[in-house]
Each structure stands twice: as structure tokens, then as C-alpha cells.
């Protein structure tokens, strides 16, 4: 028999929208948590209309909404508040990302939720945190990418700061929030009491940028933009191949750097004093890039990759999504899942984030239509069918 997923029996209410909060709930659902997505009856999660769509069906939502049941509920109305509190009484985790004070305005703040369920964990995800002078500002991942210092160190030395072309800060915050939720649940196992998780995108994005604070504190050092080069080692760059494609080369270890310069016909570099340290090699990145780049430019991408692999030097082809789907390593790992879907037939998407040998996660279904499970969820709560009809007529559902 297939063992139950590790988070089987855990219930999560996802009240959040765009993107960090919902993705944190998705990560929990991937490993067996029952996730109920709560959306406004007339204003669904904007991710349903974000990005490309097929036959009017938003594709981003298919990924973000996977493994979630969908419930419509107007939380600003007394009847909606009462139903949410009833759901929370039998729930382990609530995830929300409204501006601070919004849940409190509706009578659904920590005081009310914890009174309904003292063991509840409330995960609050915002741009700037629950307190402080910026806490009530609108917060999006782009702002965190700017204010954390990420944009300042990204891009060419003589170019402008650069933002990522995808939701980097939201994804980092989602991973942090999922981890924080599991940490809070572990604490609950010891104390029996729930607590509040306060995730700020500006902090989680700052956390992935390495020791910049320590460098500045101890040395006054401010990291500069270096493009695809590194200030800590070389050669490290993207290089164009003869067939117009690209490869990435990394030499964080000196032994690998020695193999690379030997492969490209410049073993003499390894005998120079400056080659012995990463910083020394970085100071001579121009010379190293010229040697490596010219060797790579004379060969097709497949030949370059094969030669580097034979030499046990670190290289990777630069992929777009078409290459990812065709790659044998991704196929071996099962990185791409084909998920059945009632609207689109099947949908391909990234599989669960990691593999567990004994209790693996799984994608059970893709994102469901807006409010598709409203009646079922409320019937399970004990709400009579007639009352459900009344609530729908009143605009609560």
C-alpha cells in the first residue's frame, strides 16, 4: 500500500493572493496537507488572470492552485466571518497576506482566530512585516528585490541595477514561510499552542544574498555589480559557442580552474602566482575569459560540454524551457509532472520540490475553477444546502 503523505491530516486555509503566500500553501499541499483556497466571490485570486491563458483558462493558476480545494467566501461580511471562524476551529494553519490590520478590521485577527483554535498557526506574509514605518505600504516582490540589495548587485558593471524576470522574492518568501510554518508546528507539538509567523519579503530576500552585512560591518565593503563574472573566482562566465548557443563555466575550486585552463590549451596559467587564489584569478578574469572564450567559440555547444565533462571541469549549457523539457537528467529525476485537469485535459508543470524515499509528495490535481468546492466544503462543515443557497444569493459565497 502507498504510505500516506507526510503532511496527511494537516489542514491549511489559504487566504492569500499573488504569490508568496499561496505558493507557501502549495508547498504544504504537495506533501499531503489538505489546502482550502478561500477567494472572494467576485474577486478571485489575480493569479487566475496573470500571464498566458489557454481557452480563457489561466495557466499560472494551474500551477499555483494545485492540490487545493477552492472555496468562495466574503470575509468582510458577518456571515463570511462566522464561517471562516468555524473552519479555523478545525484547521492547523491559516496563510494570509493582506495588509496589516485588514484581518483585524474584519474581526478575524490573531485574537479571534486563536480564541476559536488555540493550536492554530497563523502565517502572515507581507512585503515589509507586521510592524514598523513601512508595514502598511503595498508590498510586492519587485520592491523586495530592490530594497534587499539584490537589484544593486545584479547586472553589468556599467549598466543599471537589474530585476529578475520572474517572481524571485515571492518564491524565496514562500519557501521561508513553508519552513516557518513547519517550525511553528514543531513548537506546537511541544507546547500545544499555536503562534503567529511573520514573514517579510524584504527580509527573506536579504537572507539569500550572502554575507553582505558582515562584509560591510567589518570592512566597509559594498558589493558591486560584476555581470556574469565573480569577484571571488575566475574563470566564471557565460561563453558563446560556434553554433550560437551558450555555456556556463564555474571554477569555485582551484582544481577545477586548473582543469579548465589545461583543457583550453593554457596550462601555463596554473603556474602563475596569482592563479593560486580565487581572488587572484578574479583579478585576471580578462585574460582567463579571453582564453576560455576563444576556445569555446571555435566549437559547437555539444562538443564543448562533452570535452568539459571528459576533463571533469564544471560546465552547463544555457537552457530555455524547451531544453529543460528535452533534457535526460530532468527526465531521470521526474522533474516535470503531467497532471490530469478537468478543464485542459492534462497540464505539465514542475513536480514537487524534493523527493522523500518513504513518504513522497505528489501533485493530485491542478488548480481548480473558482469556487469549485464551495458547496462540498460547507456541507462538510455542517451547513445545510438551503443555507448555502441563501448565502450565495446574499453574495457571501
C-alpha positions in Angstrom: 0.0 0.0 0.0 1.2 3.5 -0.7 2.0 5.2 2.6 0.2 8.5 3.5 2.0 11.7 2.6 4.0 13.2 5.5 1.6 16.1 5.9 -1.6 14.0 5.6 -4.1 15.1 8.2 -2.8 18.7 8.2 -5.4 21.3 7.2 -4.4 24.7 5.7 -6.7 27.6 4.9 -5.1 29.7 2.1 -6.5 33.3 2.3 -3.6 34.8 0.4 -3.1 36.1 -3.2 -0.2 36.9 -5.6 2.2 35.0 -4.9 4.3 34.2 -1.9 1.5 33.2 0.5 -0.3 31.0 -2.0 2.9 29.3 -3.0 3.7 28.5 0.6 0.4 26.8 0.9 1.1 25.0 -2.4 4.3 23.6 -1.0 2.4 22.2 2.0 -0.3 20.7 -0.2 2.3 19.0 -2.3 3.2 16.8 0.7 -0.3 15.9 1.7 -1.8 18.8 3.6 -5.5 19.5 2.8 -5.4 23.0 1.5 -8.6 25.0 1.1 -8.2 28.1 -1.0 -10.5 30.9 0.1 -11.3 33.5 -2.5 -13.7 36.4 -2.7 -16.8 35.5 -4.7 -16.4 38.4 -7.1 -12.7 39.0 -7.0 -10.7 35.7 -7.3 -7.0 35.4 -6.8 -5.4 37.6 -9.5 -3.1 34.7 -10.5 -6.1 33.2 -12.3 -5.7 36.0 -14.9 -1.9 36.5 -14.7 0.2 35.6 -17.6 -0.7 33.4 -20.6 -4.1 31.6 -20.8 -5.5 28.8 -22.9 -9.1 28.9 -24.0 -9.7 31.5 -21.3 -8.1 29.4 -18.6 -5.2 31.0 -16.7 -2.2 28.7 -16.7 -0.3 30.3 -13.8 -3.2 29.3 -11.5 -3.0 25.7 -12.7 0.5 25.6 -11.1 -0.2 27.8 -8.0 -3.5 26.3 -7.3 -2.6 22.6 -7.5 -3.6 20.3 -4.7 -6.1 22.9 -3.4 -9.8 22.8 -2.9 -11.5 26.1 -3.8 -14.0 27.9 -1.7 -15.6 31.4 -2.2 -16.2 33.5 0.9 -16.6 37.2 1.5 -14.6 37.6 4.7 -15.7 41.2 5.2 -19.3 40.2 5.9 -20.5 38.9 9.2 -21.7 35.6 7.7 -18.4 35.1 6.0 -16.5 35.8 9.2 -18.6 33.3 11.1 -18.0 30.6 8.5 -14.2 31.3 8.5 -14.0 31.0 12.3 -15.9 27.7 12.1 -13.4 26.5 9.5 -10.5 27.8 11.6 -11.6 25.8 14.6 -10.7 22.6 12.8 -7.7 23.9 10.9 -3.9 23.7 11.7 -2.6 26.6 9.6 -4.0 29.9 8.1 -1.9 31.7 5.5 -2.8 35.3 4.7 -1.1 38.3 3.0 -3.4 41.2 3.5 -2.0 44.5 4.6 -1.5 44.5 8.4 -4.8 45.4 10.1 -7.1 44.0 7.4 -8.0 40.8 9.2 -8.4 42.7 12.4 -10.8 45.1 10.7 -12.9 42.1 9.8 -12.8 40.6 13.3 -10.5 37.8 12.1 -7.2 38.8 13.7 -5.0 36.6 15.8 -7.1 37.3 19.0 -10.2 35.9 17.3 -8.6 33.1 15.4 -6.6 31.8 18.4 -9.8 32.0 20.6 -11.5 29.8 18.1 -8.5 27.4 17.9 -5.6 27.9 20.4 -3.4 25.4 18.5 -3.7 27.3 15.2 -0.6 28.7 13.4 -1.3 32.0 11.5 1.3 32.7 8.8 1.3 36.3 7.8 3.2 37.2 4.6 3.8 40.8 3.7 6.3 43.0 1.9 7.5 44.8 5.0 6.4 42.8 8.0 3.6 43.4 10.5 5.1 46.5 12.2 7.4 49.4 11.5 7.1 52.6 9.5 6.6 50.7 6.1 4.3 48.0 7.3 1.1 49.3 5.7 2.7 50.0 2.4 1.6 47.8 -0.6 4.3 45.2 -0.8 5.3 43.2 -3.9 8.3 41.0 -4.8 9.8 43.7 -7.1 10.1 46.1 -4.2 11.8 43.5 -2.1 14.2 42.7 -4.9 15.1 46.4 -5.0 15.3 47.2 -1.3 17.1 44.0 -0.3 20.1 44.9 -2.4 19.6 42.2 -5.0 19.0 44.6 -7.9 22.0 46.7 -6.9 24.4 43.7 -7.4 22.7 42.3 -10.5 23.7 43.5 -14.0 26.7 44.6 -15.8 29.3 46.9 -14.1 28.5 49.8 -16.4 24.8 49.1 -16.6 21.7 49.8 -14.4 20.6 47.7 -11.5 18.6 44.7 -12.8 15.4 43.0 -11.7 14.7 39.3 -12.3 12.1 38.5 -15.0 10.1 36.2 -12.6 8.8 36.2 -9.0 12.1 35.6 -7.3 11.4 37.4 -4.0 7.9 35.8 -3.8 9.4 32.3 -4.3 12.1 32.8 -1.7 9.4 34.1 0.8 7.2 31.1 0.0 10.0 28.7 0.8 10.8 30.6 4.0 7.1 30.7 5.0 6.6 27.0 4.5 9.7 26.3 6.6 8.5 28.7 9.3 5.1 27.0 9.4 6.6 23.6 9.9 8.9 25.1 12.6 5.8 26.6 14.3 4.0 23.3 14.1 7.0 21.5 15.7 6.8 24.1 18.5 3.1 23.4 18.8 3.9 19.7 19.3 5.8 20.6 22.4 3.5 23.3 23.9 0.1 22.6 22.4 -0.2 26.2 21.5 -0.1 27.9 18.1 1.6 31.1 17.2 2.0 33.8 14.5 4.5 33.5 11.7 5.6 37.0 10.4 7.3 36.8 7.0 8.6 40.0 5.4 9.7 39.7 1.7 12.4 42.3 2.3 14.0 40.1 4.9 13.7 36.7 3.2 15.2 38.2 0.0 18.0 39.8 2.0 18.7 36.4 3.6 19.7 34.8 0.3 22.3 37.5 -0.6 25.1 36.1 1.5 27.3 37.9 4.0 27.0 41.4 2.6 26.0 42.8 6.0 29.0 41.2 7.7 31.4 42.4 4.9 30.2 46.0 5.3 30.2 45.8 9.1 33.7 44.5 9.3 35.4 46.0 6.2 33.1 48.7 4.9 32.9 46.6 1.7 29.9 47.2 -0.6 29.4 44.5 -3.3 29.4 45.9 -6.8 27.8 44.7 -10.0 30.1 42.3 -11.8 27.8 41.0 -14.6 28.4 37.2 -15.1 31.8 37.4 -13.5 32.5 36.8 -9.9 34.7 38.8 -7.5 35.7 35.6 -5.8 37.0 33.3 -8.6 37.6 33.0 -12.3 37.0 31.9 -15.0 33.3 32.2 -14.2 31.1 33.5 -17.0 28.8 32.7 -19.9 30.5 31.9 -23.2 29.1 31.7 -26.7 29.7 28.6 -28.8 30.3 28.3 -32.5 26.7 27.3 -33.2 25.3 30.4 -31.5 24.4 28.8 -28.1 25.8 29.5 -24.7 27.5 27.6 -21.9 28.2 28.5 -18.2 31.6 27.8 -16.7 32.3 27.8 -12.9 35.6 27.3 -11.2 35.0 27.8 -7.5 37.6 25.2 -6.7 41.2 25.7 -7.8 41.5 22.1 -9.0 38.6 22.8 -11.4 40.2 26.0 -12.6 43.4 24.1 -13.3 41.5 21.5 -15.4 39.7 24.3 -17.4 42.9 26.2 -18.4 44.6 22.9 -19.2 41.7 21.9 -21.4 41.7 25.2 -23.3 45.4 25.0 -24.0 46.7 27.4 -21.4 48.2 25.2 -18.6 50.8 27.9 -18.1 48.2 30.0 -16.3 48.2 27.4 -13.4 51.9 28.1 -12.8 51.4 31.8 -12.1 51.4 33.1 -8.6 48.0 34.8 -8.9 46.3 31.6 -10.0 46.6 30.1 -6.6 43.7 32.0 -5.1 40.1 32.7 -6.3 40.6 36.5 -5.7 43.9 36.3 -7.7 42.2 34.6 -10.6 39.3 37.1 -10.4 41.8 39.9 -10.8 42.9 38.4 -14.1 39.4 37.5 -15.3 40.0 39.3 -18.6 43.0 37.0 -19.5 41.2 33.9 -18.4 37.9 34.8 -20.2 39.9 35.5 -23.4 41.5 32.1 -23.4 38.4 30.1 -22.4 36.0 32.2 -24.6 38.1 31.8 -27.7 38.4 28.0 -27.2 34.7 27.7 -26.7 33.8 30.0 -29.6 35.6 27.6 -32.0 33.4 24.6 -31.0 29.7 23.7 -31.0 27.9 23.6 -27.7 27.6 19.7 -27.6 31.4 19.4 -28.3 32.2 21.9 -25.5 30.0 20.2 -23.0 31.5 16.7 -23.9 35.1 18.0 -23.6 34.5 19.7 -20.3 32.8 16.6 -18.9 35.7 14.4 -20.0 38.1 16.7 -18.3 35.9 16.8 -15.1 35.6 20.5 -15.4 32.3 22.3 -14.4 30.1 23.3 -17.3 26.4 23.6 -18.2 24.6 24.5 -21.3 22.3 27.6 -21.0 18.8 26.2 -21.4 15.4 27.7 -22.2 12.3 25.8 -21.2 12.4 23.7 -24.4 15.8 22.4 -23.5 14.6 21.7 -19.9 11.8 19.5 -21.2 14.1 17.6 -23.5 16.9 17.0 -21.0 17.7 13.5 -19.9 18.7 14.4 -16.4 15.4 16.2 -15.7 13.6 13.2 -17.2 15.5 10.8 -15.0 14.6 12.8 -11.9 10.9 13.1 -12.9 11.2 16.9 -12.5 8.3 17.6 -14.9 4.9 16.1 -14.0 1.9 15.6 -16.3 -1.2 16.4 -14.2 -4.8 15.5 -15.1 -7.0 18.5 -15.3 -10.8 18.8 -15.9 -10.5 21.9 -18.0 -7.4 21.3 -20.1 -7.1 17.5 -20.1 -3.5 17.3 -18.9 -1.1 20.0 -17.8 2.7 19.7 -17.5 4.4 21.5 -14.6 7.3 21.3 -12.2 6.9 18.3 -9.9 7.1 18.5 -6.1 10.2 20.3 -4.8 12.1 17.4 -3.4 12.0 13.6 -3.1 11.3 11.7 0.1 12.2 8.0 0.0 9.5 6.7 2.3 6.6 9.2 2.2 6.8 11.1 -1.1 4.7 14.1 -2.1 2.6 14.2 -5.2 0.5 16.5 -7.4 -3.0 15.2 -7.2 -4.7 17.8 -9.4 -4.0 21.1 -11.0 -5.6 24.4 -9.9 -9.4 24.0 -9.8 -12.1 26.5 -11.1 -13.0 29.4 -8.9 -15.3 28.2 -6.0 -15.5 24.7 -7.4 -15.5 23.1 -3.9 -17.6 25.7 -2.0 -20.7 23.5 -1.6 -18.7 20.4 -0.6 -16.5 22.2 2.0 -19.6 23.9 3.6 -21.6 20.7 3.7 -18.6 19.0 5.5 -18.8 21.9 7.9 -22.4 21.1 8.6 -24.0 24.0 6.7 -27.4 22.9 5.2 -27.9 23.0 1.5 -30.7 25.6 1.9 -28.5 27.9 3.9 -25.7 27.6 1.3 -28.2 28.7 -1.3 -29.2 31.7 0.9 -25.5 32.7 1.4 -24.9 32.5 -2.3 -27.9 34.7 -3.0 -26.7 37.2 -0.4 -23.2 37.4 -2.1 -21.4 35.9 0.8 -20.4 32.9 -1.4 
